[in-house]
């Protein structure tokens, strides 16, 4: 009796989008290109009730094919789902990940609409065995030597902003126990079944980090594959130095993002690192908006978000929606 050949894993990409149709179209075209050579089986797009024609474009896809796009010999099907309301990245990835698992995915490739994987990104990720939750380095679209999201290297407090510093710290091409969700990360079906879906009530900012922390707590094997790349627009002043350069703070000019960050980050620290870390975050917020960037109004917003989170109120972000 001969051994049966093992079945190739079914790989499904999940894209969450909101009012960025042009970026979405470019990403879908790239995913079809990747699928032709790297075994991507399907693309699922979750539209957060966009108002820029995204829903109409998705509805017009005929059997998963865009008539305006170059046709491959075996084109990758693209399916769209438009939500009744904007539920943020957290709600979009909650629904999209569940949808992919329902459709039989063994591996789910998660990404926002504003990232663009390099043509060999998926191939490089799949070349690394024995991981549960892993992804690429996310680099600035206009400055590929710069990280969009600063990385705190394992085993210390050093935060790096340049890809060269990450490459110098790799072991076998990996940074273990570090990943930037949901920017081109792969997650196994088995891990999803073990830890559940992202917390949809978070809306945005911190939902991805909470999912990584949950995976870590469950013993998931996590890593960044430094040779794999996703190109992403700059997001501003993440990792702004404070306290005379001793630490950093994730400042955002967006009131919506800051409110959600203050609320969700406090809860993540309390639940996964304990109250001392949560209180240290409160102290950093006070210092940043009184000393580093004096903005008393932003400090009051921070406290409002933190109190709402501790009360279990996940509706406060709606006042900042536009």
C-alpha positions, 0 to 999 in steps of 0.5 A, spaced: 500 500 500 502 506 497 502 513 501 497 518 499 500 524 497 498 530 502 493 535 500 496 542 499 493 547 504 487 551 501 489 558 502 484 564 502 486 571 502 481 576 506 481 583 505 478 589 509 476 595 506 473 602 507 472 608 502 479 606 498 477 603 492 483 605 487 487 602 493 483 596 493 483 595 485 490 595 485 491 590 491 486 585 488 490 585 481 496 584 485 493 578 489 491 575 482 498 575 480 500 572 486 495 567 486 497 565 479 504 562 482 503 561 489 497 557 490 492 562 493 485 559 492 481 565 493 480 572 495 474 574 500 473 582 500 469 585 506 467 592 505 465 596 511 459 600 508 464 604 503 460 610 500 465 611 494 463 605 489 466 599 492 460 595 494 458 596 486 465 594 484 464 588 488 457 586 486 459 587 479 465 582 479 462 576 475 463 569 478 469 573 481 472 576 475 473 583 473 472 584 466 477 590 466 483 586 469 488 581 465 485 574 465 490 569 467 489 562 465 486 560 472 484 566 475 483 567 482 476 568 484 474 574 488 468 574 492 465 581 496 461 582 502 458 589 503 456 590 511 450 594 513 454 599 517 462 600 518 464 596 523 471 598 523 477 593 522 476 589 528 469 587 525 471 586 518 476 581 520 472 578 525 467 577 519 472 575 514 476 570 518 469 567 520 467 567 512 474 564 510 474 558 515 467 557 513 469 556 506 474 551 508 481 555 508 487 551 512 491 558 511 488 565 511 492 571 509 489 577 512 490 584 510 488 591 510 486 595 503 492 599 503 498 594 503 501 591 497 504 585 498 511 584 494 510 579 488 514 574 492 511 575 499 506 569 499 511 564 497 516 567 502 511 566 507 510 559 505 517 557 505 517 557 513 514 551 516 512 550 523 508 556 524 501 558 526 501 566 526 506 569 521 507 575 517 512 580 513 516 586 514 511 592 513 515 597 510 514 604 507 511 605 500 515 611 499 522 609 503 522 601 503 528 602 508 523 604 513 518 600 517 511 603 517 510 600 524 516 600 529 518 593 532 520 592 539 526 587 538 525 580 543 529 580 549 529 587 551 526 594 550 530 596 543 525 599 538 527 599 531 525 603 525 529 601 520 529 594 516 536 594 516 536 594 524 531 588 523 535 584 518 541 585 523 537 581 529 534 576 525 535 568 526 534 564 520 531 569 517 526 570 522 524 575 528 521 570 533 515 572 537 514 578 533 508 580 528 504 586 525 497 583 524 493 584 520 498 586 514 499 580 510 499 575 516 498 568 515 494 564 520 492 557 521 485 554 521 487 550 527 489 556 531 483 560 529 479 554 532 483 554 538 483 562 540 477 564 536 476 570 532 478 578 533 474 582 538 469 586 533 467 591 539 474 594 539 472 597 532 480 599 530 487 600 533 489 594 538 484 589 535 490 586 531 495 586 537 490 583 542 489 577 537 497 576 537 497 576 545 491 571 545 495 567 540 501 568 544 498 566 550 495 560 547 502 557 545 502 559 538 508 559 534 509 567 532 514 570 527 516 575 522 519 573 516 524 579 514 525 577 507 517 577 505 515 584 504 508 588 504 509 596 502 504 600 506 503 608 506 506 611 512 502 612 518 505 618 521 508 618 528 508 611 531 513 610 536 514 618 537 520 619 542 518 621 549 521 622 556 528 624 554 528 618 549 527 613 554 521 610 551 516 612 545 508 613 544 504 611 539 501 618 537 496 619 532 493 626 529 486 622 528 481 623 534 478 616 532 484 612 532 487 615 538 480 614 542 480 607 540 488 606 542 487 609 549 481 605 550 483 598 547 490 599 549 489 600 556 484 593 556 490 589 552 495 591 558 490 590 563 488 583 561 495 580 558 500 584 562 497 586 568 495 592 572 502 595 573 503 595 565 496 598 564 498 604 569 504 605 566 501 606 560 496 611 563 502 615 566 505 615 559 499 618 556 499 624 561 506 625 560 506 625 553 500 630 552 502 635 558 510 635 557 512 632 550 506 634 546 502 639 550 494 638 548 490 638 554 484 636 550 487 630 547 489 628 554 481 628 556 479 624 550 484 619 553 481 619 559 474 618 556 476 612 552 480 609 558 474 609 562 469 607 557 473 601 556 474 599 563 466 600 564 465 595 558 462 601 553 464 600 546 460 605 543 464 611 544 468 611 538 462 613 534 462 620 536 468 621 532 466 617 526 465 622 519 
